[in-house]
Amino acid sequence: MKNFILDILISPNAFFRNAINEKESLKVPLLIVLCVAIIGAVTQYLIGGLTGKMMSALMPGMATIVALSAGIVAIIVPFLIWIVWTGLFYGTSFLFKGTGSFKRCLEVTGYGYLPQILGSLISVIVAFMYIPKVVVPEISAAAMQDPQAIQDAVKALMHDPAMMVMTQVIAVISIVFFLWSANNWIFGMKYARNLSMRDAAICVGLWVILYVLFIAYTLVGI
């Protein structure tokens, strides 16, 4: 467990095979997910600032309020998603008569998040590169009463060339590192629920494929 970072990144099978013999603990997985959440919150803070700037005519400091709100939500969501992913993997494993506690599954899923720290860091860099290039349409105070004007402004922001490229690049980065995590989750579920490699791959892969297809669909719709 001493060199767990490298082991998870390059040798997940060996890591989880050894980890399963240790006492269940959520301390390190919590820290991993927290890191993902904090770094991701920086990206969402920056992007939220664009939306806030667009509505700055509504009240002073609106850009900061929206940016902070986006950052706070971005910190909370990864912990909820961590539980959801674990629940999906755990529930699906019953189809293959898996045995092992939910806490152990939560632990291995948390460890599996490690590659997403790298992905989140790269996404922050991309955000810093592109956000200054985004042209933000500002909505006047009078136009705030017109839903169509707000909708048009939001559409213009989302279709700004720099915004579109940034969104697509960050989405691709997220998918790549999410798939890396998914590979870890397969090995983690194999040992946490006493499954064969095939069954663990199905338990994880089913939901991962659906998620990636959803992200791809949203990208096409941008």
C-alpha positions in Angstrom: 0.0 0.0 0.0 3.0 2.3 0.4 3.3 3.0 -3.3 -0.4 2.9 -3.9 -0.5 5.9 -6.3 1.8 4.2 -8.9 0.2 0.8 -8.2 -3.3 2.1 -9.0 -2.2 3.9 -12.1 -0.1 1.2 -13.7 -0.8 -2.0 -11.8 -4.4 -2.0 -10.5 -4.8 -5.7 -10.5 -1.9 -6.1 -8.1 -3.0 -3.2 -6.0 -6.6 -4.4 -5.4 -5.4 -8.0 -4.9 -3.3 -6.7 -2.0 -5.8 -4.1 -0.8 -8.5 -6.6 -0.3 -6.5 -8.2 2.5 -6.3 -4.9 4.4 -8.9 -3.6 6.8 -11.7 -1.6 5.1 -11.0 2.1 5.2 -12.5 5.1 3.4 -9.9 7.6 4.5 -7.7 7.5 1.4 -10.6 7.1 -1.1 -12.3 10.1 0.5 -9.1 12.2 0.0 -8.9 11.1 -3.6 -12.5 12.0 -4.4 -12.0 15.3 -2.5 -9.0 16.2 -4.7 -11.1 15.5 -7.8 -13.9 17.6 -6.4 -11.7 20.6 -5.5 -9.8 20.7 -8.8 -13.0 20.2 -10.7 -14.6 23.1 -8.7 -11.9 25.4 -10.0 -12.9 24.6 -13.6 -16.6 25.1 -12.8 -15.9 28.3 -10.9 -14.2 29.7 -14.0 -17.0 28.6 -16.3 -19.6 29.8 -13.9 -18.0 33.2 -13.9 -18.9 33.5 -17.6 -22.6 32.9 -17.0 -22.5 35.3 -14.1 -20.8 37.9 -16.3 -23.6 37.5 -18.8 -26.2 38.3 -16.1 -24.2 41.0 -14.4 -26.8 43.6 -15.2 -29.2 41.9 -12.8 -27.2 42.9 -9.7 -23.7 43.9 -8.6 -21.4 41.0 -8.0 -23.6 38.5 -9.9 -20.5 37.0 -11.7 -18.9 36.2 -8.4 -22.1 34.8 -6.9 -22.7 32.5 -9.9 -19.1 31.4 -10.0 -19.0 30.5 -6.3 -22.3 28.7 -6.6 -21.0 26.6 -9.5 -17.8 25.9 -7.5 -19.7 24.8 -4.4 -22.0 22.5 -6.4 -18.9 21.0 -8.2 -17.4 20.0 -4.8 -20.6 18.2 -3.6 -21.5 16.4 -6.8 -18.4 14.1 -7.1 -19.2 12.6 -3.7 -22.8 11.9 -4.7 -21.6 10.4 -8.0 -19.1 8.2 -6.1 -21.9 6.7 -4.1 -24.1 6.3 -7.2 -21.4 4.5 -9.2 -20.7 2.2 -6.3 -24.4 1.5 -5.9 -24.7 0.6 -9.6 -21.7 -1.7 -9.6 -22.7 -3.3 -6.3 -26.3 -3.8 -7.4 -25.3 -5.2 -10.8 -22.9 -7.6 -9.2 -25.8 -9.5 -7.5 -26.7 -10.8 -11.0 -23.4 -12.7 -10.8 -23.8 -13.7 -7.1 -21.2 -11.3 -5.9 -20.2 -11.3 -2.2 -18.6 -8.6 -0.3 -19.7 -5.5 1.6 -20.9 -2.2 0.2 -18.2 -0.4 2.1 -15.5 -2.4 0.4 -17.0 -1.5 -2.9 -17.1 2.1 -1.9 -13.5 1.9 -1.0 -12.3 0.4 -4.3 -14.4 2.8 -6.3 -12.9 5.7 -4.5 -9.4 4.4 -5.1 -10.3 4.0 -8.8 -11.0 7.8 -9.0 -7.2 8.5 -8.8 -6.6 9.0 -12.6 -9.4 11.6 -12.6 -7.2 13.9 -10.5 -4.8 14.1 -13.5 -7.7 14.6 -15.9 -9.1 17.4 -13.7 -5.8 19.2 -13.6 -5.5 19.1 -17.4 -9.1 20.4 -17.6 -8.2 23.4 -15.4 -5.3 24.2 -17.7 -7.6 24.0 -20.7 -10.1 26.3 -19.0 -7.4 28.9 -18.2 -6.3 28.8 -21.9 -9.8 29.3 -23.4 -11.9 31.3 -21.0 -10.1 34.6 -21.8 -11.0 34.1 -25.4 -14.7 33.6 -24.8 -16.9 36.6 -25.9 -19.7 36.8 -23.3 -23.0 38.4 -24.4 -24.3 40.7 -21.7 -28.0 40.9 -21.0 -29.4 44.2 -20.1 -31.6 44.7 -17.0 -34.6 45.2 -19.2 -33.9 42.1 -21.2 -33.8 40.0 -17.9 -37.6 40.1 -18.0 -37.7 38.5 -21.5 -37.2 34.7 -21.4 -36.4 34.6 -25.1 -33.6 37.2 -24.7 -32.1 35.1 -21.9 -32.4 31.9 -24.0 -30.7 33.6 -27.0 -27.9 35.0 -24.9 -27.2 31.5 -23.3 -27.3 30.0 -26.8 -24.8 32.6 -28.1 -22.5 31.9 -25.1 -22.6 28.2 -25.6 -21.9 28.5 -29.4 -19.0 31.0 -29.0 -16.1 29.3 -30.9 -13.7 29.3 -27.9 -16.5 28.1 -25.5 -17.3 25.2 -27.9 -13.7 24.1 -28.3 -13.1 24.3 -24.5 -16.3 22.3 -23.8 -15.4 19.6 -26.3 -11.7 19.4 -25.2 -12.7 19.1 -21.5 -15.3 16.5 -22.4 -12.8 14.4 -24.3 -10.3 14.7 -21.5 -13.0 13.6 -19.0 -13.9 10.6 -21.0 -10.3 9.4 -21.4 -9.5 9.6 -17.7 -13.0 8.3 -16.8 -12.2 5.2 -18.9 -8.9 4.9 -17.0 -10.9 4.9 -13.8 -13.3 2.4 -15.2 -10.4 0.0 -15.8 -9.4 0.3 -12.2 -13.0 -0.2 -11.1 -13.1 -3.5 -12.9 -10.2 -4.9 -11.0 -11.5 -3.4 -7.8 -15.0 -5.0 -8.2 -13.3 -8.3 -9.1 -11.8 -8.5 -5.6 -14.4 -6.5 -3.6 -17.3 -8.7 -4.8 -15.4 -11.9 -5.5 -16.2 -11.9 -9.2 -14.5 -13.3 -12.3 -12.8 -10.8 -14.5 -15.6 -11.2 -17.1 -18.4 -10.6 -14.6 -16.6 -7.6 -13.1 -16.1 -6.1 -16.6 -19.8 -6.5 -17.2 -20.8 -4.9 -13.9 -18.6 -1.9 -14.6 -18.6 -1.8 -18.4 -22.4 -1.7 -18.8 -22.8 1.6 -16.9 -19.6 3.1 -18.3 -20.7 2.5 -21.9 -24.0 4.1 -21.2 -22.3 7.1 -19.6 -19.8 7.6 -22.4 -22.6 7.3 -25.0 -24.5 10.0 -23.1 -21.5 12.3 -23.0 -20.9 11.7 -26.8 -24.6 12.5 -27.4 -24.4 15.8 -25.6 -21.2 16.7 -27.5 -23.0 16.2 -30.8 -25.8 18.4 -29.6 -23.6 21.3 -28.8 
